[in-house]
Amino acid sequence: MEKTANERPFYYEENFIPYADGAFDAKEFEELMLGDPNFGMMSGLKAVTAKIEPYVLHHIKRKRESTMQNA
């Protein structure tokens, strides 16, 4: 899966932190995450994680979401 600078997952231990700066393919994120046997947590902006969650919910041990506040 080739990613641009605007769509990429960050990974720390068992935690994936997906990020997209616009439209993205949630199914591709799901395939990447579920391909890792250590995957157990997803963190990130709610606007991104909410689109991926239906695909990975049955594999998540924990999740953390945040929202961006307008300054």
C-alpha positions as CSV (number, residue, x, y, z in Angstrom):
1,M,0.0,0.0,0.0
2,E,1.6,3.2,-1.1
3,K,0.8,6.3,1.0
4,T,1.1,10.0,0.3
5,A,2.2,12.5,2.9
6,N,-1.5,13.2,3.6
7,E,-2.6,9.6,4.4
8,R,-0.5,7.5,6.7
9,P,-0.6,5.4,9.9
10,F,1.8,6.0,12.7
11,Y,2.6,3.0,14.9
12,Y,3.8,2.7,18.5
13,E,3.9,-0.8,20.0
14,E,0.4,-2.2,19.5
15,N,-1.2,1.2,18.9
16,F,-2.0,2.5,15.4
17,I,-2.6,6.2,15.0
18,P,-4.1,6.7,11.6
19,Y,-4.0,10.1,10.0
20,A,-5.5,11.5,6.8
21,D,-5.6,15.1,5.6
22,G,-8.8,14.7,3.6
23,A,-10.6,11.8,2.1
24,F,-9.1,8.3,2.6
25,D,-9.8,4.6,2.1
26,A,-10.7,3.2,5.5
27,K,-10.6,-0.3,4.2
28,E,-6.9,0.1,3.3
29,F,-6.1,1.3,6.9
30,E,-8.0,-1.8,8.2
31,E,-6.0,-4.2,6.0
32,L,-2.7,-2.6,7.3
33,M,-3.8,-2.8,10.9
34,L,-5.2,-6.3,10.9
35,G,-2.1,-7.5,9.1
36,D,-0.1,-6.8,12.3
37,P,-0.5,-9.6,14.8
38,N,0.3,-7.1,17.7
39,F,-2.5,-4.7,16.8
40,G,-4.7,-3.9,19.8
41,M,-5.3,-0.2,20.0
42,M,-6.2,2.7,17.8
43,S,-5.8,6.4,18.7
44,G,-6.4,9.5,16.7
45,L,-8.8,12.2,15.6
46,K,-12.4,11.1,15.9
47,A,-13.0,12.2,12.3
48,V,-10.5,9.6,11.1
49,T,-10.9,6.8,13.6
50,A,-14.7,6.7,13.3
51,K,-14.4,5.7,9.7
52,I,-12.0,2.9,10.4
53,E,-13.6,1.6,13.6
54,P,-16.4,-0.4,12.0
55,Y,-13.8,-2.5,10.2
56,V,-11.5,-3.1,13.2
57,L,-13.8,-2.9,16.3
58,H,-13.7,-6.6,17.0
59,H,-9.9,-6.5,17.2
60,I,-9.5,-3.4,19.4
61,K,-8.6,-3.8,23.0
62,R,-8.6,0.0,23.7
63,K,-9.2,3.1,21.7
64,R,-8.5,6.8,22.3
65,E,-10.1,9.6,20.3
66,S,-9.6,13.3,20.2
67,T,-11.3,16.1,18.4
68,M,-9.7,19.2,16.9
69,Q,-11.0,22.4,18.4
70,N,-11.2,25.5,16.2
71,A,-8.9,28.2,17.7
